[in-house]
Amino acid sequence: MNVGPPVRVGFSVASIQVGAGLGTQDSTVYVDLDIPAPLAGTTVTITSSDPSRVLVAPPGGLVGAATVDLLIPFGSSFSYFRVIGAAET
């Protein structure tokens, strides 16, 4: 087994507002690596700190969840994801 150096994971989001059941466009929020993903890709887990208010979804996802796993494919260094407002209670 080869173990490479640690990879720094970054996060980028502009100032956004989402309402209940509404979400960001696919190309608004993303996570990035400081080096391209290896041959098998890299999985990054995004978790909402308050899923009663904000959910996350993969690109194109219409239903949010408390967490989402994003596969950053070989050679790429980023993946978009969506931020979705949780339904009002």
C-alpha positions in Angstrom: 0.0 0.0 0.0 1.3 3.4 -0.9 0.4 6.3 1.4 1.0 9.7 -0.1 1.3 13.1 1.6 -1.7 14.6 3.3 -4.1 16.5 1.0 -5.4 19.9 1.9 -9.1 20.2 1.3 -10.5 23.7 0.7 -14.0 25.0 0.5 -15.4 27.9 -1.5 -18.8 29.6 -1.2 -19.9 33.1 -2.1 -22.4 34.8 0.1 -25.6 32.9 -0.6 -29.2 32.8 0.6 -31.6 29.9 0.2 -35.2 29.5 1.2 -37.0 26.4 2.3 -36.8 23.8 -0.4 -34.7 26.1 -2.6 -31.0 25.6 -3.5 -27.9 27.0 -5.1 -27.1 26.4 -8.7 -24.7 23.5 -9.5 -21.7 25.8 -10.1 -21.9 28.1 -7.0 -20.4 26.1 -4.1 -17.4 23.7 -4.4 -14.8 21.8 -2.5 -11.2 21.6 -3.8 -8.0 19.7 -3.3 -4.5 21.2 -3.3 -3.4 18.4 -5.7 -5.3 16.4 -8.4 -7.1 13.3 -7.3 -5.2 10.0 -7.7 -6.2 7.2 -10.1 -9.0 5.9 -7.9 -10.3 9.4 -7.3 -10.9 10.9 -3.8 -14.1 10.9 -1.9 -14.9 14.0 0.2 -17.8 14.0 2.7 -19.6 17.3 3.1 -21.7 17.6 6.3 -24.2 20.4 7.2 -23.5 21.8 10.7 -27.3 22.4 11.1 -29.4 20.1 8.9 -32.6 21.5 10.4 -31.8 24.7 8.4 -29.4 23.7 5.6 -28.9 20.5 3.6 -26.3 19.5 1.0 -26.7 17.6 -2.3 -24.5 16.5 -5.2 -24.5 18.5 -8.4 -27.9 18.1 -10.0 -29.4 16.7 -6.8 -32.9 18.0 -6.0 -33.2 16.5 -2.5 -30.8 17.5 0.2 -29.4 15.5 3.1 -27.3 16.1 6.2 -24.2 14.7 4.5 -23.2 14.0 0.9 -20.2 12.1 -0.4 -18.5 13.6 -3.5 -16.2 11.6 -5.7 -13.5 13.8 -7.1 -12.4 11.9 -10.2 -8.8 11.1 -11.3 -6.9 14.2 -12.4 -9.5 16.6 -11.1 -9.0 18.8 -8.1 -12.6 20.0 -7.3 -16.2 19.0 -7.2 -19.3 21.2 -7.0 -22.2 20.5 -4.6 -25.5 22.2 -3.8 -26.7 23.9 -0.7 -30.5 23.5 -0.1 -32.7 25.2 2.5 -34.5 22.7 4.7 -38.3 22.7 4.7 -39.9 25.0 7.2 -41.3 23.4 10.3 
